[in-house]
Amino acid sequence: MGRERRRFERVDSLVNVNYVSEDAQINNRSLTKDISEGGLSIPSNNKLPSGARMNVTIIIPDKKGEEKISAVTKVAWSRRNMEQWKPRYSAGLEFLDIQPFDRERLLRYASENRWIKSDFERALEEDKVPVLGRRGEFLI
C-alpha cells in the first residue's frame, strides 16, 4: 500500500453537506467524516466519479438556526469502504472555490465540534447515513 501524503490536518467533525454535480446528475446529502483546509470527506451510497466537480452547501448549526457555506469542489478520490459495516463508498472532495472567511468559519466550527466516532460508526453499522439536526442531534 502506498503512503498517503496529506497537505492539511484533518479534523473529525460531523457537518451536514448537500452536494450536486455540475451536470445535476448527482444530487445528494451526507454528513462529513472529516474536514480540512483543503476539503472534506463524506460517506456515499454510490461511487462518485473522480474529477467530477460538485457544488456543495455545508450547513453549520448555530444559535440563530444554521449557517450555509457554499463551495465548489472536485472529487479527489472515491473508494469502497470495506470496514465493519456494509460496503459503502467514501469520497474526498477538494475545495476549488471557497471564500476565505467561509473556510475559516468551517474550520473553527469543525475544531470546536469534533465528533465521537462511536456515534457515527453505529449509524453506519445500521446501514444509515446520519444527518445532523439544527441543535446538533442525529436525525437517523
C-alpha positions as CSV (number, residue, x, y, z in Angstrom):
1,M,0.0,0.0,0.0
2,G,1.2,3.5,-0.8
3,R,1.8,6.1,1.8
4,E,-0.8,8.9,2.0
5,R,0.5,12.4,1.6
6,R,-1.6,14.9,3.4
7,R,-1.2,18.6,2.9
8,F,-3.6,19.6,5.6
9,E,-4.5,18.3,9.1
10,R,-7.9,16.6,9.1
11,V,-10.5,17.3,11.9
12,D,-13.1,14.6,12.6
13,S,-16.3,16.6,12.6
14,L,-19.9,16.0,11.7
15,V,-21.5,18.6,9.5
16,N,-24.4,18.3,7.0
17,V,-23.4,18.8,3.4
18,N,-25.5,18.8,0.3
19,Y,-23.7,18.1,-3.0
20,V,-24.8,18.5,-6.6
21,S,-22.7,17.6,-9.6
22,E,-22.4,20.4,-12.2
23,D,-24.5,18.3,-14.7
24,A,-27.1,17.8,-11.9
25,Q,-26.9,14.0,-12.4
26,I,-25.9,13.7,-8.7
27,N,-27.9,15.5,-6.1
28,N,-27.5,14.1,-2.6
29,R,-26.8,15.0,1.1
30,S,-24.5,13.4,3.6
31,L,-22.6,14.1,6.7
32,T,-18.9,14.9,6.7
33,K,-16.5,12.3,8.2
34,D,-13.7,14.9,8.4
35,I,-12.8,18.4,7.3
36,S,-9.5,20.0,6.5
37,E,-8.4,23.3,5.0
38,G,-8.2,21.6,1.6
39,G,-11.6,19.8,1.6
40,L,-13.8,17.2,3.3
41,S,-14.6,13.6,3.1
42,I,-18.1,12.1,3.1
43,P,-19.7,8.7,3.1
44,S,-21.7,8.0,-0.1
45,N,-24.1,5.2,-1.2
46,N,-22.5,5.3,-4.6
47,K,-19.1,5.7,-6.1
48,L,-18.6,9.4,-7.1
49,P,-16.7,9.9,-10.4
50,S,-13.1,11.0,-9.8
51,G,-12.5,14.6,-11.0
52,A,-16.2,15.5,-11.1
53,R,-17.0,19.0,-10.0
54,M,-19.5,19.3,-7.2
55,N,-21.3,22.3,-5.9
56,V,-21.6,21.9,-2.1
57,T,-23.6,23.6,0.6
58,I,-22.2,23.0,4.0
59,I,-24.7,23.6,6.8
60,I,-23.4,24.6,10.2
61,P,-25.8,24.8,13.2
62,D,-25.6,28.0,15.1
63,K,-27.5,29.9,17.8
64,K,-29.8,31.5,15.2
65,G,-30.6,28.3,13.3
66,E,-28.0,27.5,10.8
67,E,-25.3,29.0,8.6
68,K,-24.8,27.9,5.0
69,I,-21.4,27.9,3.3
70,S,-21.2,27.4,-0.5
71,A,-18.1,26.0,-2.2
72,V,-17.1,24.4,-5.5
73,T,-15.2,21.1,-5.1
74,K,-13.9,18.3,-7.2
75,V,-14.0,14.6,-6.3
76,A,-10.3,13.9,-5.5
77,W,-11.0,10.2,-4.7
78,S,-13.8,7.8,-4.2
79,R,-13.4,4.3,-2.9
80,R,-15.3,1.3,-1.5
81,N,-15.2,1.2,2.3
82,M,-14.9,-2.4,3.4
83,E,-14.8,-1.9,7.2
84,Q,-17.1,-3.4,9.8
85,W,-20.3,-2.1,8.3
86,K,-21.8,-3.0,5.0
87,P,-19.8,-1.9,1.9
88,R,-20.2,1.8,1.2
89,Y,-18.1,4.4,-0.5
90,S,-16.1,7.2,0.9
91,A,-15.2,10.2,-1.2
92,G,-12.8,13.1,-0.7
93,L,-14.0,16.5,-2.0
94,E,-11.2,19.0,-2.6
95,F,-12.1,22.7,-2.3
96,L,-11.6,24.5,-5.6
97,D,-13.5,27.7,-4.7
98,I,-14.5,28.7,-1.2
99,Q,-14.4,32.2,0.3
100,P,-11.5,32.6,2.8
101,F,-13.9,33.8,5.5
102,D,-16.2,30.7,5.0
103,R,-13.2,28.3,5.1
104,E,-12.1,29.9,8.4
105,R,-15.7,29.6,9.8
106,L,-15.9,26.0,8.8
107,L,-12.5,25.0,10.3
108,R,-13.3,26.9,13.5
109,Y,-16.7,25.1,13.8
110,A,-15.1,21.7,13.0
111,S,-12.3,22.2,15.6
112,E,-14.8,23.1,18.3
113,N,-17.3,20.3,17.4
114,R,-15.2,17.2,16.9
115,W,-17.4,14.1,16.6
116,I,-17.4,10.9,18.7
117,K,-16.6,8.1,16.3
118,S,-18.8,5.5,18.0
119,D,-22.0,7.5,17.3
120,F,-21.1,7.8,13.6
121,E,-20.0,4.2,13.2
122,R,-23.1,2.9,15.0
123,A,-25.3,4.7,12.4
124,L,-23.2,3.2,9.6
125,E,-23.5,-0.3,11.0
126,E,-27.3,0.1,10.9
127,D,-26.9,1.0,7.2
128,K,-28.0,4.6,7.7
129,V,-26.3,7.8,6.6
130,P,-26.7,10.0,9.6
131,V,-27.8,13.7,9.3
132,L,-27.1,16.3,12.0
133,G,-30.1,18.4,13.1
134,R,-30.1,22.1,13.8
135,R,-29.4,21.6,17.5
136,G,-26.6,19.1,16.8
137,E,-28.7,16.0,17.3
138,F,-28.6,13.0,15.0
139,L,-31.5,12.5,12.6
140,I,-31.2,8.9,11.6
